Amino acid sequence: DPFGHGQRAVPENGALGELLRSLAPDVFHVHGLGFPRDVLSLASLAPGVPIILQDHANKPPRIWRRALWRRGMSVAAGITFCSLEQARPFVDAGLVYPETQLYEIPESTSRFAPGDRQEARRLTDLKGDPAVLWVGHLNANKDPLTVLEGISAAARELPRLQLFCCFGAAPLLRDVQNRIAMDPDLRDRVHLLGRVPHERIEKLMRAADLFVLGSHHEGSGYSLIEALACGLPPVVTDIPSFRSLTGAGAVGMLWPCGDPRALCDALRSAAARVDSARRAAVRAHFDRELSFESLGLTLAAMYEDVLGRKRDISRRWS
């Protein structure tokens, strides 16, 4: 750990200081908002080099830690969020200085790509019309029980609907299993696949017709980004990061958190428009907004903006 967890005095980080001087960086990009001591140390080791902080599902700290966070965030030239709406709790907590520039940039992208749907179905044994795919933990935040209730209601109007669930951590697994067992509309319709190798997720996304998630909060939404990369239309909750990633619902459907009736309606509407043109439009959106090229250009523009602001300040003081 070059920073010594932010506890050591700056002189003890002499080797890192020498490395930074030899590299002569134009800007630092720090992933995460929860490292205020390290950020302050970095600012001391390389004064004058702009620091960008990137949110990764962080939350404002408890009140007694906010003074330290405020100091750490005060040295940032900019802070980036997947959606600017996610900055509001930090602004309301007094952690973001007025002069700090805020940027809206996705957390990540994906190398997943569309593929032949019929071949993918053959390889994965996915079935259903529509075949709906869930990729996410079975926990309270992802809210699988609301999704199951919405699926149950939708099945009465979409009798061939099938739901396939890939998940890792599963604190609600027993509740999910009980909910499926007690509902005849779910028993032969929901398939709990558990943990699935990452490369198989791509094949499942190529084979599925719709992607569903019930998240209440997300820093971004990696599985949603992967679904968009595969051209898989999403039916996901109306939360800031999902609004940003889907272009405010320009591709897919958004529904209110915890509302199974709204999910049912969204599934029915999305199922009526499942075709190759829809999938192509989803992938086109990914290429424009979320691809490696797009993300790279957005990051480069942010770095140039930060450096331009630094130059403007230097000219005013010269």
N, C-alpha and C positions, 0 to 999 in steps of 0.2 A: 504494500500500500504506500504509494509515494507521498501521500498526505499524512500518514500516521493517524488516520481517522480525524484529522483536523485538530488534534490535541497538542501536537508539538509546536514549539516556536518556529517561526519561519526560517531562521538560520539553519535549523536541523534539516531543512529541505533543500540544502545547497545544491545537491546533485540534480534535483529536478529543476531548480532555477537555472543551472548551467545548461541543461538540456533545452529548456524553453528558449533561452537566449540564442542557442545555436540554431534552433529551428526557426526562430523569428516568425511565429504564427501571426496571421492577420486577425483571427478571431477564434474564440473558444466556444464550443458548443457542448453544454453540460446536459446530460439526460437525467431528468428528475429534478424536482424542486426541493427535496428533503435533505440537501447536503450543504447547509449554510456555512458551517465552519470550513469545509473544503473550498467552497466558492470564495470565501474571504481570504483564505490562504492563497488561492490561485491569483486573486486580484493583487495581493501583495507581492507575489513572485514575478508577476508580469504586468506591472502598472501600465495603463494606457492601452492594453489589448482588450477590445470589447468582448464581453461575455454574454452568450445567449443561453438561457435556461429553457428546457423543454419539459412540459408537463407530461407525466406518465401516470394518469389516474391518481394524482396526489390530492390530498385534502388539507385545508388549513389546519395547523397544529392547535393543540390546546393553548389556552390563553397564556400560561406561564412560559411557553416556548416561542411566543410570537415575536418578542423583541429580537431574539437571535435570528429568526427567519426574516424579519424585516430588514435587519442589517445585511444578511446574505443576499436578499433580493434587491437591495438598494444599489448594489454594484453591477447589476445586470443592465446591459444596454437594451435588451429585448427579452421577451418571454413568449414562447409559442405554445398554443393549445390546439387541439383538433378542432374545436369550435370556440369562438370568442365568448360564447355564453358561459363556458367553463371557467373563465377568468373572474366571473362575478363574485364568487365566495371569497376569493383572495383580495379583490378590491374592497369588498364590504368589510373585511377583517383588517383593513388598513395596511396590508402587506405589500401592495404594489404602489410605487411612487408615480405621481402624475406624469413625470417625464419619461418613464419607462415605456418603450414601444411594445405593443402587443401584436402578435401575428397569429393567423389561423392557418395551420399546416397539419396535414395528417401525420400520425405517428409513424406510419410504415407503409409498405407496399407489398406486393406479392409476385412471385414468379409463376403462379398458377396460370393456366390458359384454358380456353374452351377446347372441347374435343367432341368427337362423334358420340352423340347421346345414346344411340342404340348399342354401339360397341361397349360404352361404359356400363350400360345396364346389363349387358351379357357378362361383363367381368365382375360386377358387384352384386348381381342378383337383386338389384333394386327393382321394385315394382310399384304400381299405384298410378292413379289418374285423378288428382295429381299425386306425385311422390314428393313428400315434404321432408326436408332435411334439417335437423337441429345439430349444431356443433357448439357445445358449451358445457360448462360444469352444471351439475344438478345442485344448485345452491339457491338460497333465498333471493339473491340479487338477480340471478337469471330467471327466476320465477317459473320453473317448469310446470307447476301445478296449474297456474293460470293458462299456460299454453295447452295443457291437456284438456282443460275445461273447454277452451275455444275449439280445439280439434274435435272434441266429442260433439259439440253443437254443429260444427261445420259438416261432420260426417253424415248427418241426417239429410243434408242436401247434396253432399258429394260422396255417394256411397262407395266409390272406389278409392277414396283417399287413403294413403298410407303414410305413417310418420316413422322416420328412422332417426334415432338419437345417438350421436357420438359424444362421449363425455369422459373427463378425467376424474377430478375430485367430485364426490357424489354424496355429500352429507344428507341430501333429501332422497336418496335412492329408495329407502324403505317406504317413504310416503308416496313416491312416484309409483312404485310397484303396487302398493295397496290401492291407489287411485285407479290404476289400470285394471286391476283384478275385480274391482267392484262395479265397473262400468262396461256393459256389453258392447257399447259403441267404441270402446278402446281396446278390448281384450285381444282381438285378432288384427288390430290395426296399428299398434304401436310396437316398434322393435327397438329394444335397448341394446345397442351394439357395444357400449362401453368404450374403452380406450382403443383407438384405431391408429395405425401407423400414418404418419403425415402424408406420405405419398398416396395412400388409399383415400384420404379425404378429398384430394383433387379428383379422383375417379368418381367418388360419390357425388361431388358437386356437379360434375359433368352429366351424371345420370339423373339427378333429381330435377324436379320441375320448379320447386319453390324452396326458399331458405327462410327459416323462422327462428326468432329469438325473442325472449320476453324481458330483457334486461331493464333494470331500473336506473342503473348508473354504469357508464363505461368511460374509460379514458379515451378510447378510440373504438376498437372492435376488429381485432385481427381476423376472426373467422368471417365477419361480414366483408372485409376487404378481399379475402380469398374467394368468397362467393361471387362478388362483383367481378373479380378477375376471370372467373370461369363463365361469366355471363348468366349467372343464376339469379333470377329475380328475387329480391328480398321482401319478406313481410315481417317487419321488425318494429320495435317500440319507438315511439316518438320522443326520443331523448336527444340532447344537443349533439353528441358525437354522431349518432345515426342520421340525424337530419343533415349534418355537414357531409357525411360520406355518401349519402344518397342524393345529394342536391336537393334537399328539402322534399324528398319523396318523388323527385323527377323520374327516378327509376325505382320500381317496387312500390310497396305500400307501407305507410306508417300507421300505427295504432296506439292508443293511450295505454300506459303501463297499468297492469292489473285489471284490464277490462276484457274478459273473455268474449263478450258479445261483439265488441269491436273487432277482436281478432277473427272471430267467425265471419263477420261481414267482409273483412279485408281478404281472408282466404278465398271466399267465394268470388270476390271481384277479381283477385289476381289469377285464380284458376281459369277464369273465363278468357284470359288473355295470354295464355301460355303458348308461345309459338317461337319459331326460329327468329323472326323479326324482333320480338321482344328481347330475346337473349342477345342478339347482335347489338341492340340499343344499350343494354346493360354493359356489355364489354366496351362499346364505344365511349360510354361515360367513364369507365375505368381508365381507358387510354388517355382521355382528355384530362382527368382530374387526379388519378391515383397511381399511374404507372411510374416506373423508375425515371423515365424521361421527364414526365410532368413534375414529379416530386423533386428531382434534381434541379430543374429550372426554378421552381418555387423557392427552394433553399438558397440557390445562388442569388436570386433576387433579394431575399432577406439579408444575406450577408452583405451584398452591395449597398443596400439601404442603410444598414447599421454603420458600415464604413463611411458612407456618404455623410451621415449625421455626425460622425466623429470628425470628419474633415471640416464640416461647417462650424462646429464648435471651436476647432483649433483656429480657424480663420478669424472668428469673432474675438478670440483672446490674443491674437497675434498683433 
